[in-house]
Amino acid sequence: MSKTSPSASELKNITRLKILMIIGYALIIIFSIGIVSLLAVRKTDSVLKNKVAAMASSLNLQMKLNMDSYLQRMETVGTLVFAYDEIYTYDATDQSNDEFEALSTEKDISDKLYSLCIMENFVDFGIVYRNNHTVGKISNGTSYLFGENLFRDMESKITKKRTSDGWFTGYNNDFKRIYYVKRLNDNSLLILSFYASELESVFDNPETLDDLDVRLTDSSYNIIYSSAKKEVGESLPYDIRARITYKSSATFMDNQYLITVNSCEDDWFVICSIPTQIILKEKNEMRYYIYMIAGLASLLAVLIGIELSIRLTEPVKRSFSYLDIKSQMDQLTGILNKKAFEDYTAHRLANASPDDALAMVLVDLDNFKGVNDNLGHAVGDQVLAKIGSILRGVFSPEDFIGRIGGDEFCVFVHNFPKDSDRREFVTAKCEEICSAFRNNYTGKDGKYKVSGSIGVAMFPGSGNSFEELYKASDTALYYSKKHGKDTYNFYDPSMSHGEEYK
């Protein structure tokens, strides 16, 4: 009679085989998850380092541009003094001056200086003469710091011969103030200064990278501004300085630091640094959990590992998203900055077919300089922000809208209604822009009106690349400038560029 059920030894062998199979499968899972986890950690290291390096570099460049813009704005305020003849022609050292007339003239000069600097947080905004006589706002701190050498030492800080001006700080190791000096005539200098702490608005650091150290140094690597305020006036730490000496624009990363550097006005440097271990801190903390769960050798371990990987990368993704958006947007108007606009548009054109409905609309503000000169840069900034709002309201969210110059805007239209006449559609948008501008008056009495001159280039008739379309729309824009402003024109090959009308 044949057996119909397994014996006890066979059951034991089957159980043993099952256990061996489970152990083998578990070992395979453990080994597989271990290898995958190791590769994932290494890949995360590489991707994280590259991404953070790229984002830190973009952030540093934006801070450099902000710093240049800030200093240029201060210089512009200083240049406004040349609008008044008596400011740069009066000489307090002239022995032939009538005492009464001199007092009257100096009072008039002081009043004009105060009116020019009222919108800015200047510590000093005044004039010093060769005999150390001063007019305007010269603080006690500055007078005490320079003493009898005020004119002589200020004059020695004029480093730019072409413009007869210069920036400096750190006089007698005092880094609290940043000075700008500009020659008015042989015997007088304009002095402008502000506290270095004012630069906090320039070096705005995202909360997600609050461990990033941001510094501004002079050409000798003395710290003018630091997010760690106690460092101001000290030399840049040697281990950072050694990595970026003789570099004007670079990104450097090793096992100790991620460092980015960009030079700005007067050979000053914007330097951002963060220890590498801080960048990888969260990942290193999670690595233990990844390996521990890998040791469980089960499918659940794989799912948990995926969840942990997601949790690991979420803080970094938030940082990347914030920095990516900030590096692409013009902070004043809320639209794309020049580089982002050019990149997006060029990429779209590179993938366009001849049948695609595309157009470039270039807008340049008319009479904007009058707003800045008469109402101040704060009002000018409000006007620019309003223009950004107008353009966002006129065009579709899918269209690319960018600020590509001080008062120059560009729109790349690629969201045309189905079966619409392209030229008529763009014409309607241009009419809408001009109408919105005509209703936009600036100033308390509304006497300043900023209009827009517009040039339009159609794809592919006016060009196939970003450069070709921009050149065509620029030509049409200046044709509009030439023919009365506050209007728009479509590019035609018969148009001349008219650069002289800019």
Disulfide bonds with the S-S distance in Angstrom:
none
